[in-house]
Amino acid sequence: MTGNCDGKIALVTGASRGLGKAIALRLAAEGATVGLTARTMEPDPKYQGSLQQTLAEITAGGGSAVAIQADLSKPEDRERLFGELVARVGAPDILVNNAAVTFLRPLDEFPERRVRLMMEMHVLAPLHLSQLSIPAMRERGRGWILNITSVGGDLPEGPPFFDFDRTAGFGIYGTVKAALNRLTKSLAAELYDDGIAVNAAAPTNPVATPGAGALDLAKVDTEDIELITQTAFILCTGDAKTLTGRIAHTQSFLREIGWLR
């Protein structure tokens, strides 16, 4: 299997299902050795998808991958995951921070423990894994960090406010994604001279992943999942001097570069 990622190592979090799995499959198809991580290692009737299933699909297609179970809400698990990845295949050239946990509830009744968990998963875990990845990227003089964000991180328009902004309970979700976007920009600026690209990508419209379905956000695709995998691939292989610091919404980004009309 050959492609634009030949010889590169990629770490994709939340790779047991949904967007993370799709991105991992694409990077493997392009020749990367992919480190897969999520909480679900073996198939479980309570969940759709597992690391073993993603690993099996990659290897069946001739790709290379390793699967490492981890709970990324725990700093010690992040350290263990990274150490095991380095020991098995090496430090990543590409890091895709996709793993997330989402709760929807009005802000005036949002439990603090769930706020902290969402901050840990959407902001602190991506920062920590980036910090672990940067030394080897800096030494190589190249690297790509991609954070999977959401249009929910954009500031809501108003007043007046639409029902989505007033009643859907997206306040904390939007807050952590906005923080992730700001983190992306700051890392891009700090790592620019090191040749390390840092970007964020979001589907323009909902994709019916298992997580989105469970939250009643998207039961039917309104956007082809190929748009996010193509966006991710471009941002994980592009010129770090010209394609960095982007908060890319799939459709507008792909139109900008001429891939989509």
KOLNU-226889 format. One record per residue: x, y, z of N, C-alpha, C in turn. Coordinates in steps of 0.05 Angstrom, whole numbers, padded with zeros to 5 digits, always signed. Layout:
% KOLNU-226889
XYZXYZXYZ/...
This chain:
% KOLNU-226889
+00017-00024+00000+00000+00000+00000+00018+00025+00000/+00014+00042-00020+00031+00066-00022+00013+00091-00023/+00025+00113-00015+00010+00138-00015+00026+00161-00004/+00013+00183+00001+00027+00207+00010+00036+00205+00039/+00028+00184+00053+00037+00181+00081+00057+00158+00085/+00069+00149+00063+00088+00128+00065+00110+00135+00085/+00116+00116+00103+00137+00120+00122+00130+00137+00146/+00106+00147+00147+00097+00164+00169+00081+00147+00189/+00082+00157+00214+00067+00145+00236+00046+00165+00245/+00021+00155+00247-00001+00173+00255-00014+00161+00280/-00022+00179+00298-00037+00171+00322-00065+00184+00319/-00086+00167+00319-00113+00177+00317-00129+00169+00341/-00139+00188+00356-00154+00182+00380-00184+00179+00373/-00198+00164+00390-00226+00159+00384-00230+00144+00358/-00212+00124+00353-00212+00110+00327-00229+00085+00326/-00245+00080+00346-00262+00056+00345-00287+00059+00329/-00295+00084+00323-00320+00088+00308-00320+00117+00298/-00339+00123+00281-00345+00151+00273-00323+00164+00257/-00319+00190+00262-00300+00205+00247-00271+00195+00251/-00265+00188+00276-00238+00178+00281-00231+00153+00266/-00250+00135+00265-00246+00110+00249-00242+00117+00220/-00259+00134+00209-00257+00141+00181-00231+00154+00174/-00221+00172+00191-00196+00185+00186-00173+00165+00188/-00174+00147+00208-00153+00127+00211-00152+00109+00187/-00175+00101+00176-00175+00084+00152-00163+00099+00128/-00169+00125+00126-00158+00140+00103-00127+00143+00106/-00117+00149+00129-00088+00152+00133-00074+00126+00128/-00086+00104+00137-00074+00078+00132-00074+00072+00102/-00095+00079+00088-00097+00074+00059-00076+00090+00044/-00068+00113+00056-00047+00130+00044-00019+00121+00052/-00017+00099+00067+00010+00089+00073+00020+00093+00101/+00005+00107+00118+00015+00112+00146+00012+00087+00163/+00030+00083+00182+00026+00064+00203+00010+00079+00225/-00014+00069+00231-00033+00084+00247-00035+00072+00275/-00030+00088+00295-00036+00081+00323-00065+00088+00328/-00080+00068+00336-00109+00071+00341-00113+00071+00371/-00129+00089+00381-00135+00088+00410-00164+00097+00415/-00175+00085+00435-00202+00091+00445-00206+00075+00470/-00230+00077+00482-00235+00061+00506-00244+00033+00500/-00256+00029+00476-00268+00003+00470-00249-00014+00453/-00236-00034+00465-00217-00051+00450-00232-00073+00435/-00248-00088+00449-00262-00111+00438-00291-00104+00432/-00303-00117+00412-00331-00113+00406-00349-00116+00430/-00367-00098+00434-00385-00097+00457-00413-00091+00447/-00433-00107+00455-00460-00101+00445-00471-00074+00454/-00459-00062+00474-00469-00035+00483-00459-00013+00465/-00438-00019+00448-00426+00002+00432-00424-00007+00403/-00425+00013+00385-00421+00007+00357-00392+00012+00350/-00377-00009+00343-00349-00005+00336-00330-00010+00359/-00305-00019+00352-00284-00024+00371-00257-00021+00357/-00236-00019+00373-00210-00017+00362-00202-00042+00346/-00210-00065+00356-00204-00090+00342-00217-00090+00314/-00241-00079+00312-00254-00079+00286-00241-00059+00267/-00233-00036+00277-00218-00017+00260-00192-00028+00251/-00178-00041+00270-00152-00054+00264-00156-00075+00242/-00176-00091+00245-00181-00113+00226-00187-00102+00198/-00202-00080+00196-00208-00068+00170-00182-00057+00157/-00165-00045+00173-00140-00034+00162-00122-00056+00152/-00119-00076+00168-00101-00098+00160-00112-00114+00136/-00139-00117+00135-00151-00131+00113-00147-00116+00087/-00144-00090+00088-00139-00074+00065-00110-00071+00058/-00093-00085+00073-00064-00083+00068-00050-00062+00083/-00063-00049+00102-00051-00027+00117-00037-00037+00142/-00025-00018+00156-00010-00024+00180-00020-00007+00203/-00026-00020+00226-00036-00006+00249-00031-00021+00275/-00032-00007+00297-00032-00020+00323-00054-00007+00340/-00066-00023+00357-00088-00014+00373-00080-00014+00403/-00085+00009+00416-00078+00012+00444-00102+00024+00459/-00113+00008+00477-00136+00018+00493-00127+00039+00513/-00143+00061+00516-00136+00082+00535-00161+00098+00540/-00163+00108+00565-00184+00127+00572-00170+00155+00573/-00175+00170+00552-00159+00195+00549-00168+00217+00568/-00188+00212+00584-00195+00231+00605-00175+00230+00629/-00158+00209+00628-00139+00205+00650-00110+00211+00640/-00097+00230+00653-00069+00237+00644-00051+00213+00644/-00053+00195+00664-00036+00172+00665-00040+00153+00641/-00065+00151+00632-00070+00135+00608-00058+00147+00583/-00059+00174+00582-00047+00187+00559-00017+00182+00558/-00004+00184+00581+00025+00178+00583+00031+00149+00574/+00015+00131+00585+00019+00102+00578+00015+00097+00549/-00007+00108+00538-00013+00105+00509+00011+00114+00493/+00021+00138+00499+00042+00149+00482+00068+00132+00484/+00074+00124+00509+00098+00108+00513+00096+00081+00498/+00073+00069+00498+00069+00044+00485+00071+00047+00454/+00059+00069+00444+00060+00074+00415+00089+00077+00406/+00105+00093+00421+00133+00097+00414+00148+00071+00415/+00143+00055+00435+00157+00030+00437+00151+00011+00415/+00126+00011+00405+00117-00008+00385+00123+00001+00356/+00118+00027+00350+00122+00035+00323+00137+00061+00320/+00141+00077+00342+00155+00102+00340+00137+00125+00347/+00149+00149+00350+00134+00173+00356+00119+00182+00331/+00095+00194+00334+00079+00201+00311+00090+00226+00296/+00088+00224+00269+00091+00247+00252+00065+00263+00250/+00042+00248+00253+00016+00259+00251+00000+00253+00276/-00012+00273+00288-00030+00269+00311-00057+00279+00304/-00078+00262+00307-00105+00271+00302-00120+00268+00329/-00127+00291+00341-00142+00291+00366-00172+00292+00360/-00184+00268+00360-00212+00266+00353-00230+00257+00377/-00218+00242+00395-00235+00231+00418-00249+00253+00433/-00274+00248+00440-00290+00268+00453-00312+00255+00470/-00323+00270+00488-00346+00261+00503-00364+00286+00504/-00390+00282+00500-00408+00304+00498-00434+00300+00514/-00441+00320+00530-00466+00320+00544-00480+00346+00536/-00506+00345+00533-00522+00369+00525-00542+00375+00547/-00540+00399+00558-00558+00407+00580-00556+00437+00583/-00578+00450+00591-00576+00479+00595-00554+00486+00616/-00542+00509+00613-00519+00516+00630-00527+00519+00659/-00551+00527+00665-00558+00532+00693-00562+00506+00709/-00562+00483+00695-00564+00458+00709-00542+00438+00701/-00521+00448+00689-00500+00430+00679-00482+00421+00703/-00480+00394+00707-00464+00385+00730-00434+00391+00726/-00421+00400+00748-00393+00408+00746-00375+00385+00737/-00381+00361+00747-00364+00338+00740-00364+00333+00710/-00387+00338+00697-00388+00334+00668-00375+00357+00653/-00376+00381+00664-00361+00403+00652-00331+00397+00652/-00322+00387+00675-00293+00381+00678-00285+00358+00659/-00303+00338+00656-00297+00316+00638-00295+00326+00609/-00313+00343+00601-00313+00353+00574-00288+00371+00569/-00281+00387+00589-00256+00403+00586-00232+00385+00584/-00231+00363+00599-00209+00345+00599-00206+00332+00571/-00229+00323+00560-00228+00308+00535-00224+00326+00510/-00237+00350+00510-00237+00366+00487-00213+00386+00486/-00201+00392+00509-00180+00412+00510-00154+00402+00522/-00156+00391+00547-00131+00383+00560-00118+00358+00547/-00134+00339+00539-00123+00315+00526-00109+00322+00500/-00122+00338+00482-00107+00346+00458-00082+00362+00464/-00082+00379+00484-00058+00394+00491-00036+00375+00501/-00044+00356+00519-00025+00338+00530-00012+00320+00508/-00029+00309+00491-00018+00292+00470-00001+00308+00450/-00008+00333+00446+00009+00350+00429+00036+00354+00443/+00036+00360+00468+00061+00364+00483+00078+00339+00482/+00066+00316+00484+00082+00291+00482+00093+00287+00454/+00079+00296+00433+00087+00291+00406+00107+00311+00395/+00107+00335+00406+00123+00357+00395+00153+00352+00394/+00165+00341+00415+00194+00337+00415+00204+00322+00391/+00192+00299+00384+00201+00283+00361+00195+00298+00335/+00172+00312+00333+00166+00327+00309+00186+00349+00306/+00193+00363+00327+00212+00385+00326+00240+00374+00317/+00247+00351+00327+00273+00340+00320+00274+00332+00290/+00251+00323+00280+00250+00315+00251+00247+00340+00233/+00238+00362+00245+00233+00386+00229+00208+00385+00213/+00189+00368+00222+00163+00365+00209+00143+00352+00228/+00118+00358+00223+00097+00346+00239+00070+00358+00232/+00049+00344+00238+00022+00353+00232+00004+00346+00256/-00009+00366+00267-00028+00361+00289-00055+00371+00279/-00075+00354+00281-00102+00361+00272-00121+00356+00295/-00136+00377+00303-00157+00375+00323-00184+00375+00309/-00200+00355+00316-00227+00354+00305-00246+00371+00322/-00256+00392+00309-00273+00411+00323-00301+00410+00313/-00316+00432+00316-00344+00432+00308-00352+00461+00301/-00371+00463+00283-00382+00490+00278-00396+00501+00303/-00402+00483+00322-00413+00491+00348-00394+00509+00363/-00368+00509+00356-00349+00527+00369-00350+00555+00360/-00365+00560+00338-00368+00588+00328-00387+00603+00346/-00382+00629+00349-00400+00645+00366-00428+00646+00354/-00449+00642+00371-00476+00643+00361-00483+00672+00353/-00499+00675+00332-00508+00701+00324-00532+00709+00341/-00535+00735+00345-00558+00745+00360-00550+00768+00378/-00569+00781+00391-00598+00774+00390-00611+00784+00365/-00635+00772+00359-00647+00749+00373-00632+00723+00368/-00637+00704+00386-00623+00678+00384-00643+00658+00373/-00633+00640+00356-00650+00618+00346-00653+00596+00367/-00672+00578+00363-00677+00557+00382-00652+00540+00388/-00636+00536+00367-00611+00520+00371-00594+00532+00393/-00591+00558+00393-00574+00571+00412-00587+00574+00439/-00613+00576+00440-00627+00582+00465-00634+00557+00481/-00641+00535+00466-00653+00512+00480-00639+00486+00477/-00620+00484+00459-00609+00457+00452-00588+00447+00472/-00580+00464+00490-00561+00455+00511-00532+00452+00501/-00525+00468+00481-00498+00466+00469-00478+00485+00482/-00484+00498+00504-00467+00518+00515-00439+00508+00522/-00437+00485+00537-00411+00474+00544-00397+00463+00520/-00412+00449+00503-00400+00437+00479-00387+00460+00462/-00402+00481+00457-00391+00503+00442-00367+00516+00456/-00368+00518+00482-00346+00530+00497-00321+00514+00494/-00322+00487+00497-00298+00471+00495-00287+00470+00467/-00305+00471+00447-00295+00471+00419-00283+00498+00412/-00294+00520+00423-00282+00546+00419-00255+00547+00432/-00252+00535+00456-00226+00534+00469-00206+00518+00452/-00215+00495+00441-00198+00479+00424-00189+00494+00399/-00207+00510+00388-00200+00527+00364-00178+00547+00372/-00181+00559+00395-00161+00579+00404-00134+00565+00410/-00135+00542+00421-00111+00526+00426-00097+00519+00400/-00113+00512+00380-00102+00506+00354-00086+00529+00342/-00098+00553+00343-00085+00577+00333-00059+00583+00348/-00060+00580+00374-00037+00587+00390-00014+00567+00385/-00020+00541+00383+00000+00521+00377+00012+00526+00350/-00005+00533+00330+00004+00538+00303+00024+00560+00303/+00019+00582+00318+00037+00605+00319+00063+00597+00333/+00062+00583+00355+00086+00576+00370+00103+00556+00355/+00091+00538+00339+00106+00517+00326+00112+00523+00296/+00106+00547+00287+00109+00554+00259+00138+00551+00250/+00157+00561+00266+00185+00560+00258+00197+00532+00260/+00182+00514+00272+00192+00486+00275+00182+00468+00252/+00167+00479+00234+00157+00464+00211+00134+00445+00219/+00120+00451+00241+00098+00434+00250+00072+00449+00245/+00054+00436+00229+00028+00448+00222+00008+00440+00244/-00008+00459+00252-00029+00453+00272-00055+00465+00261/-00075+00448+00257-00100+00457+00245-00124+00444+00260/-00147+00454+00255-00172+00442+00265-00191+00438+00241/-00208+00418+00242-00227+00412+00221-00254+00405+00232/-00275+00414+00219-00302+00408+00227-00320+00403+00203/-00337+00383+00205-00357+00380+00184-00375+00405+00183/-00381+00414+00158-00398+00437+00156-00427+00430+00165/-00436+00406+00158-00462+00396+00166-00460+00370+00182/-00480+00363+00197-00478+00339+00213-00472+00313+00197/-00456+00296+00209-00451+00269+00199-00462+00250+00219/-00477+00230+00209-00491+00211+00228-00472+00190+00239/-00454+00199+00255-00436+00180+00269-00452+00167+00292/-00442+00145+00304-00456+00133+00327-00460+00153+00350/-00440+00170+00355-00443+00189+00377-00464+00210+00371/-00464+00220+00347-00485+00239+00339-00513+00227+00341/-00515+00202+00333-00541+00189+00334-00551+00185+00362/-00532+00178+00380-00540+00174+00408-00550+00200+00421/-00540+00223+00412-00548+00249+00423-00571+00261+00407/-00582+00246+00387-00604+00257+00370-00595+00281+00355/-00569+00283+00348-00559+00306+00333-00561+00300+00303/-00556+00276+00295-00557+00269+00267-00563+00239+00264/-00588+00233+00256-00596+00206+00251-00590+00198+00222/-00589+00218+00204-00584+00214+00176-00563+00233+00167/-00544+00224+00151-00522+00241+00142-00533+00265+00126/-00525+00289+00132-00530+00312+00115-00504+00321+00102/-00482+00306+00107-00457+00311+00094-00442+00285+00091/-00430+00280+00068-00415+00256+00063-00390+00255+00081/-00386+00233+00095-00363+00231+00113-00336+00234+00098/-00337+00229+00071-00313+00233+00056-00302+00261+00057/-00320+00281+00061-00311+00309+00062-00293+00313+00086/-00299+00301+00109-00281+00305+00132-00256+00289+00129/-00258+00265+00118-00233+00249+00114-00215+00262+00094/-00226+00274+00073-00209+00288+00053-00196+00313+00066/-00212+00328+00081-00202+00352+00095-00180+00344+00114/-00184+00323+00129-00164+00314+00148-00138+00305+00134/-00141+00290+00112-00118+00281+00097-00101+00305+00087/-00114+00324+00076-00100+00348+00065-00086+00363+00088/-00099+00366+00110-00087+00381+00133-00066+00365+00147/-00066+00339+00143-00045+00322+00156-00021+00316+00137/-00022+00328+00113+00000+00324+00094+00009+00349+00081/-00004+00371+00086+00002+00396+00071+00027+00410+00079/+00034+00430+00065+00058+00447+00071+00054+00462+00097/+00071+00456+00116+00067+00468+00143+00071+00498+00143/+00084+00509+00123+00088+00538+00122+00064+00553+00111/+00047+00540+00096+00025+00553+00084-00002+00543+00093/-00003+00518+00103-00028+00506+00112-00027+00500+00141/-00028+00520+00157-00028+00517+00186-00044+00539+00199/-00054+00534+00223-00070+00554+00237-00098+00557+00226/-00107+00536+00212-00134+00538+00199-00155+00525+00217/-00178+00537+00219-00202+00525+00230-00220+00520+00207/-00217+00496+00195-00228+00490+00169-00255+00477+00171/-00276+00490+00160-00302+00477+00156-00301+00463+00129/-00309+00438+00129-00303+00420+00106-00310+00433+00079/-00335+00441+00076-00344+00449+00049-00330+00474+00039/-00328+00494+00056-00315+00519+00047-00285+00514+00042/-00273+00498+00059-00244+00492+00056-00239+00477+00030/-00255+00456+00025-00250+00440+00001-00257+00456-00025/-00276+00474-00023-00281+00492-00046-00257+00511-00051/-00247+00521-00029-00224+00539-00031-00200+00527-00045/-00195+00501-00040-00171+00489-00052-00178+00475-00078/-00204+00477-00087-00211+00466-00113-00219+00437-00114/-00221+00424-00090-00229+00396-00090-00259+00392-00093/-00274+00412-00084-00303+00411-00084-00314+00435-00099/-00335+00431-00114-00348+00454-00128-00376+00459-00117/
